[in-house]
Amino acid sequence: MTDAPAELCNCTALRQTARHVTRLYDDALEPVGIGVNQYAVLSRLDKFGPTAIQPLAQALVMDRSTLGHLVRPLEQRRLVSLTVSEQDRRSRLLVLTAEGRALLARARPLWAEAQSRFETTFGAAVASDLRSVLKRVASVDFKTKAARRARQGAGS
């Protein structure tokens, strides 16, 4: 299959690549019992501190329900906790616990090894360029279904 022509569909190519690279990082993080998506949550909380669910989901470019599925096992393992915001008692903040920090400290070298394998395979400059392009792709505001429906309705 490796000599098959490149995908014509951008979405398919991105999803296949994402699954392939996710496997690399998930395999590397297996010894600490988390996947790369959970690692991203823990790492983000470590870097930015307690964060409300919606802004965290937006920063990770995922919807709230997906984030909720990732967070539940982290809560059960006491790696994160939900607390009430002191500024807005209606808001809940996700907080990295001491156990979460300890696990993250064990996970970082495993993540770094996966990162190094990727960069060794493709080169540091190519990997950096790829991250830049992918960040641009992730930040583009493609029109949503609701916007398309509104345009179609306005044209009728």
N, C-alpha and C positions, 0 to 999 in steps of 0.2 A: 504493500500500500504506500510505501514512502515515495515511490516514483509516480504516484498519481498526480494529476494536474492540481494546481492551487485552487482552493475554493473560490467560486465566483461570488458567493454570498459573504459579505463582510461579517454579518452576525454569526454565521456558522463558523467561519474561520476564527473569530475572536472567542467564541464559546469552546471550540475544540482546544484552542491554545490555553485558555483559562483552566479547563479541566486537566490538561496535561501538566501545566506548571503547578496547579494546586496539588496534584498528586506528589510532586517533588517535595513541596513544603510540608504537606500532611505526613508523608513518610518520615521526614526528618524530625518532626515534632511528636511523633508517635510515642517515644519513650516517656514524655511527660503527660500524655493522655489528652492532648488538645489538638485541634486542627488549626490551619493557618487563619481561618476566619475568626476563631475564638482568640487566637494569638493577636490578631489585629485589634480586637475589642480591648483586651488586656493592655496591650501596648499603648493604645490611644488614651485609655484612662490613666495610665502611668505618666504619660507625657503631659496631658492637659488637666488632670485632676477630675473630681466629681463632675459628671455631665448628665444632663437630662437626656431621656431616651431619643426624642425626636432629633435634636441637633447631632447626637452621636450617629444615628441612622443616616442622616444627611451627609455627615463627614465621611462615613464608610460607603456611601452610595448604595444604600439598601433600604428597603421599606421597614417600617416598625415591626411588622409581624416576623420578618426574617430575623431581625435583631433579637426579638423576643425568644425565638427558638434557639438562638445561639447563647443567650444569656441564662436561660433556665438551668442548664447543666452547670454553668459556672457558679450560679447562686447555690445550687445543691451541694457543690463541692466547697462552698464558702470562699470562693476566689473573688467574688464581687458581692456587694450588697446594695439593696435599694434603700435609700433614706429620704426623708422629707426635706425639701429645700428650706433653709432658714429664711431666704428672701421671699419665697412664694410657697406657703404651706400647701398649696394645691399641687405643686410640682414635685415629682420624684426624681432623685438623682442616683445614677449608678456610680458606685464607689469601689475602687480597687482595695481589697482587704490586705492585711499583712500576709495571709496565705497566698493571695493572688500575686503579690509582689515577689514572694519567695519562688513561686512556680515560674513566674516570668524570668527571674534571674537564672533559673535552670534551663528555660526554653531559649533564651537569647543566643547562646552559643550554637544550639541546634539549628535555629533559624539562620544564623550567620553562615553556617556550613552550607545550607541549601542556597543561600544567596551567593556564596562563593562558587558553588558548583555551576550555577546558572551563568555567572559572570566569566568563569573560566571557559565555559563552553562557547559563549558568544562574544566575549571581550567586554571589558568594563565600559568602553565608549559606546558600543552598540547597545548594551544594557541600559546605560544612562539615556541614550537617545530614545530607546523604546519606552522607557518610563515617561519621558517628556511627551511623546506622541500619545501614549495611552492616557495621560493626565488630561491632555487637550480633548481627547475623545470623550472622557468621562465628564468633562465640564461643559460640553456643548449642550445647549438647551434645544434638543429636538422637540418639535411640536408634539404635544400630547394628543391622545385620542379625543379628549374634550375640546381642545382647540380646533382639531380637524372637523369635528361635528359642528362646532359653532360656525366655522368658515363655510361648510357645506350648507348649513341652514340659512346663512346670510345670502348665499348665492341663489337660493330658490325663489 
